[in-house]
Amino acid sequence: MTTLYTTCPSPLGELLIAGPEPGAVASVSVPGQKGGARVLPGWRRDDAAFAGVVRQFDAYFAGDLKEFDLDPAPGGSEFRRRVWAALERVPYGATVTYGELAAMAGLEPRSVRAVGGAVGANPLMVVRPCHRVIGASGSLTGYAGGLERKKLLLTLEGVL
C-alpha cells in the first residue's frame, strides 16, 4: 500500500502529515522529532488528500480550533491505544501528569513508566495532545518534538 503525505508550515516547523488513504492520518511529525516519520521511497505527495487536515492545523495554530476532528488510521498495541484514548480526553488548555493519565486509562499507578512509553510513541503529534502531559512535580518533561515545542504549544493553549 502506498503512503500518502503532505506538509504543512507551522510554528513548530514543517509538519509531515501521512496516511494510507485520503484523510486517514497515521502520522504527524516535525523535523528532528524523536521517532518521527520521514518521507520514504514509494510515498506519494498528495496535498489534496489532506487539505482538510491542513485547514485544521492552520485553525489550531491561529487559536481558532480547540479540538481536532480527524480520522486517525489504526495502529499501536492495545495498551497504547488505551493510553492514547485517554490522552485524547485531555482538554485544550489543561495538563495532566503521567499518573493522572494512567488513572484516566484505567491503569494501575505502577504502570506510569509504560504510560510514558505509550505517550512517547504517539504518532499523532499535536492531534493526540501528548504535549499536555507533565511530570508529577508539574515540570515539563520529555517531548518527542523537543521541550521548546512543548512550551510553544502549552503557551498557545494558555497553560504557560
C-alpha positions as CSV (number, residue, x, y, z in Angstrom):
1,M,0.0,0.0,0.0
2,T,1.3,3.4,-0.9
3,T,1.6,6.0,1.9
4,L,0.2,9.4,1.0
5,Y,1.7,12.6,2.6
6,T,1.7,16.3,2.6
7,T,3.5,19.0,4.6
8,C,2.1,22.0,6.5
9,P,4.0,25.0,7.7
10,S,3.6,25.6,11.4
11,P,5.2,27.4,14.3
12,L,6.7,24.0,15.2
13,G,8.4,23.7,11.9
14,E,7.1,22.0,8.8
15,L,4.6,19.3,9.8
16,L,4.8,16.0,7.9
17,I,1.3,14.5,7.7
18,A,1.0,11.0,6.3
19,G,-1.6,8.2,6.0
20,P,-2.7,5.2,4.0
21,E,-5.6,6.9,2.2
22,P,-7.1,10.4,1.7
23,G,-8.0,11.9,5.1
24,A,-6.8,9.0,7.2
25,V,-3.9,10.3,9.3
26,A,-1.4,7.8,10.5
27,S,1.4,10.2,11.4
28,V,2.0,13.9,12.2
29,S,5.6,14.7,12.9
30,V,8.1,17.6,12.9
31,P,11.7,17.8,11.7
32,G,14.1,16.2,14.2
33,Q,11.4,14.6,16.2
34,K,12.5,11.5,18.1
35,G,10.9,8.6,16.3
36,G,9.2,10.9,13.8
37,A,8.3,9.8,10.3
38,R,10.2,10.8,7.3
39,V,9.3,10.5,3.6
40,L,10.3,7.1,2.3
41,P,10.8,5.8,-1.2
42,G,7.4,4.9,-2.6
43,W,5.5,7.5,-0.7
44,R,3.4,9.8,-2.8
45,R,2.8,13.5,-2.1
46,D,-1.0,14.3,-2.3
47,D,-1.8,17.7,-0.9
48,A,-5.5,17.4,-1.8
49,A,-5.8,14.2,0.3
50,F,-5.0,16.1,3.5
51,A,-6.4,19.6,2.6
52,G,-9.0,19.4,5.4
53,V,-6.3,18.2,7.9
54,V,-4.1,21.2,6.9
55,R,-7.0,23.6,7.4
56,Q,-7.5,22.2,10.9
57,F,-3.8,22.7,11.8
58,D,-4.0,26.3,10.4
59,A,-7.0,27.0,12.6
60,Y,-5.4,25.4,15.7
61,F,-2.2,27.5,15.3
62,A,-4.3,30.6,14.8
63,G,-6.1,29.9,18.1
64,D,-9.4,29.2,16.4
65,L,-9.6,25.4,16.9
66,K,-9.5,23.7,20.2
67,E,-10.2,20.1,19.2
68,F,-9.2,18.2,16.0
69,D,-11.8,16.2,14.1
70,L,-9.7,13.8,12.1
71,D,-9.8,10.2,11.0
72,P,-6.8,8.5,12.7
73,A,-5.5,5.4,10.9
74,P,-5.5,2.4,13.2
75,G,-2.2,1.5,14.8
76,G,-0.5,0.6,18.1
77,S,-0.9,-2.1,20.6
78,E,-4.0,-2.5,22.7
79,F,-2.1,-0.9,25.6
80,R,-1.0,2.1,23.6
81,R,-4.5,2.6,22.1
82,R,-5.9,2.6,25.6
83,V,-3.4,5.3,26.7
84,W,-3.9,7.3,23.5
85,A,-7.7,7.2,24.0
86,A,-7.2,8.7,27.5
87,L,-4.8,11.3,26.0
88,E,-7.4,12.4,23.6
89,R,-9.7,13.3,26.5
90,V,-7.3,15.8,28.0
91,P,-8.9,19.1,27.1
92,Y,-7.3,22.1,25.4
93,G,-5.7,24.4,27.9
94,A,-5.3,21.6,30.6
95,T,-2.5,19.4,31.6
96,V,-2.3,16.0,33.4
97,T,0.5,14.1,35.0
98,Y,1.6,10.7,33.8
99,G,0.0,9.2,36.9
100,E,-3.3,11.0,36.2
101,L,-3.2,9.8,32.6
102,A,-2.7,6.2,33.8
103,A,-5.7,6.6,36.1
104,M,-7.8,8.0,33.2
105,A,-6.8,4.9,31.1
106,G,-7.9,2.7,34.0
107,L,-4.4,1.5,34.7
108,E,-2.6,0.9,38.0
109,P,-0.2,3.7,39.3
110,R,2.7,1.3,38.8
111,S,2.2,1.5,35.1
112,V,3.4,5.1,34.9
113,R,6.6,4.2,33.0
114,A,4.7,2.2,30.4
115,V,2.2,5.0,30.1
116,G,5.2,7.4,29.4
117,G,6.4,5.0,26.7
118,A,3.0,5.0,25.1
119,V,2.9,8.8,25.2
120,G,6.3,8.9,23.7
121,A,5.3,6.6,20.9
122,N,2.3,8.7,19.9
123,P,2.4,9.1,16.1
124,L,-0.1,12.0,16.0
125,M,1.8,14.9,17.5
126,V,-0.5,17.9,18.4
127,V,-3.6,16.0,17.3
128,R,-3.3,13.5,20.2
129,P,-2.1,16.0,22.7
130,C,1.0,14.4,24.3
131,H,2.3,17.9,25.0
132,R,-0.4,18.2,27.7
133,V,1.3,15.6,29.9
134,I,3.7,16.9,32.5
135,G,5.8,15.4,35.4
136,A,4.3,14.7,38.8
137,S,6.1,17.8,40.1
138,G,4.5,20.0,37.4
139,S,7.7,20.1,35.4
140,L,7.8,20.0,31.6
141,T,9.2,16.6,31.0
142,G,10.2,14.9,27.7
143,Y,8.5,15.6,24.5
144,A,9.5,13.8,21.2
145,G,9.4,17.1,19.4
146,G,11.6,18.8,22.0
147,L,10.8,20.9,25.1
148,E,10.8,24.2,23.2
149,R,8.0,22.9,21.0
150,K,6.1,21.7,24.1
151,K,6.4,25.1,25.7
152,L,5.2,26.7,22.5
153,L,2.1,24.5,22.3
154,L,1.3,25.0,26.0
155,T,1.7,28.7,25.6
156,L,-0.6,28.7,22.6
157,E,-3.2,26.9,24.7
158,G,-2.8,29.4,27.6
159,V,-1.3,26.9,30.1
160,L,2.1,28.8,30.3
